Amino acid sequence: MIVARRLAIAFIALAASGAPSRAADDPRLIPKPREATAGDLVPLAKSVAVVSANNDDDRFAAKDLTETLKARGIRVAAGADAGFRISLLRLDAPGARRTLEASSLSFTDDMKAEGYLLVTTRDGAVIVAGSSAGIFYGAPTVKQLIRT
């Protein structure tokens, strides 16, 4: 069974100086998150969709994530066929703002260069980043959280 852990994570790439997360909330990710709040394990639906903006760097991260999931035997579908949607969004996108507001999270200035927030629900995951580096660093985190 393929599962993903529901969580909200605030990351800064290679953030060794951040406050440690509680042991119960530690999803054992590399790099270690600055903050993490873990939720329940959720079985993934019949397939996964990876969606990104029309930016070459973000499309590269989406393609790499898609290829990794396929290599693990996860069905990656387009559009409405997918049960679990992974969105790679820039901070200025309307969907990113809605996700942050709904999760009561904020994106700080020190995160804009390489940081990202990852918010997951039963139906999907959203990586919100201020740069292509943040999107790029967020994708491997999703790879680590999806277990086959």
C-alpha positions in Angstrom: 0.0 0.0 0.0 1.2 3.5 -0.9 0.9 6.0 1.9 1.8 9.6 2.5 2.1 11.3 5.8 -0.2 14.3 6.3 1.8 17.2 7.6 2.5 20.9 7.4 6.2 21.6 7.2 8.1 24.9 7.0 11.5 24.3 5.4 14.6 26.3 4.8 17.0 24.4 2.7 19.8 23.0 4.8 18.4 24.7 7.9 20.6 23.4 10.7 20.1 26.4 12.9 16.3 26.2 13.1 14.4 25.0 16.2 14.2 21.2 16.3 10.8 19.6 15.8 9.4 17.4 18.6 10.4 13.7 18.3 6.8 12.6 17.8 6.5 15.0 14.9 9.9 14.2 13.3 9.3 12.6 9.9 13.0 11.8 9.5 13.6 14.0 6.5 16.8 15.2 4.9 17.3 18.1 5.2 15.7 18.3 8.6 12.7 20.7 8.6 12.8 23.9 10.6 9.3 23.1 11.7 7.0 20.0 11.2 3.6 19.0 12.4 2.9 15.4 11.5 -0.6 14.0 10.9 -1.9 10.6 10.1 -0.7 8.3 7.4 -3.0 8.4 4.5 -3.4 5.8 1.7 -2.9 7.4 -1.7 -5.8 7.2 -4.1 -5.6 5.2 -7.4 -3.2 7.7 -8.9 -1.2 10.9 -8.4 -1.0 14.0 -10.5 1.9 16.4 -10.3 1.1 20.0 -11.4 3.4 22.9 -11.8 3.5 26.4 -13.3 4.7 27.2 -16.8 8.3 27.9 -15.7 11.1 25.7 -17.0 12.7 25.2 -13.6 9.4 24.3 -11.9 8.5 22.0 -14.8 11.9 20.3 -14.3 11.2 19.7 -10.6 7.7 18.4 -11.5 9.1 16.0 -14.2 11.7 14.7 -11.8 9.1 14.1 -9.1 6.8 12.4 -11.6 9.6 10.1 -12.9 10.5 9.1 -9.4 7.0 8.2 -8.4 6.5 6.2 -11.7 9.8 4.3 -10.9 8.3 3.4 -7.6 5.3 1.9 -9.3 2.9 4.7 -8.5 0.5 5.6 -11.3 0.9 9.2 -12.3 -2.2 10.5 -14.2 -3.1 13.9 -15.6 -6.0 16.0 -14.5 -9.3 14.7 -13.2 -8.1 11.0 -13.2 -5.8 11.6 -10.3 -7.0 11.1 -6.8 -4.0 12.7 -5.1 -2.8 16.0 -6.5 0.7 17.4 -5.8 0.9 21.1 -6.7 4.1 23.0 -7.0 3.1 26.7 -6.6 5.0 30.0 -6.4 4.3 32.2 -3.5 2.5 34.8 -5.7 0.0 32.3 -7.2 -3.6 32.6 -5.9 -3.7 28.9 -5.0 -0.6 29.4 -2.8 -2.1 32.3 -0.9 -5.3 30.3 -0.4 -3.3 27.3 0.9 -1.3 29.4 3.3 -4.4 31.1 4.6 -6.4 27.9 5.0 -3.5 26.3 6.9 -2.7 29.4 9.0 0.8 29.4 7.8 3.0 32.3 6.7 6.0 32.5 4.4 8.8 34.6 6.0 11.3 36.8 4.1 14.2 34.5 5.1 12.5 31.6 3.3 12.1 33.4 -0.1 15.5 32.4 -1.6 15.4 28.6 -1.1 12.7 27.8 1.5 9.3 26.3 1.0 6.2 25.2 2.8 4.6 21.8 2.3 1.0 21.4 3.2 -0.8 18.1 2.8 -4.4 16.9 3.1 -6.2 13.7 2.4 -6.5 14.7 -1.2 -3.2 16.3 -2.1 -0.1 18.1 -1.3 1.0 21.7 -2.1 4.5 23.0 -2.1 4.6 26.8 -1.9 7.9 28.5 -2.6 9.2 31.9 -3.4 11.8 30.7 -6.0 12.6 27.8 -8.3 15.2 26.6 -5.7 12.4 26.3 -3.1 10.2 24.3 -5.6 13.3 22.2 -6.4 14.0 21.5 -2.7 10.3 20.8 -1.9 10.0 18.0 -4.5 12.5 15.6 -2.8 10.6 16.1 0.5 7.5 14.8 -1.1 9.5 11.9 -2.5 10.6 11.0 1.0 7.1 11.3 2.5 5.5 8.9 -0.1 6.2 5.4 1.0 5.5 2.3 -1.1 
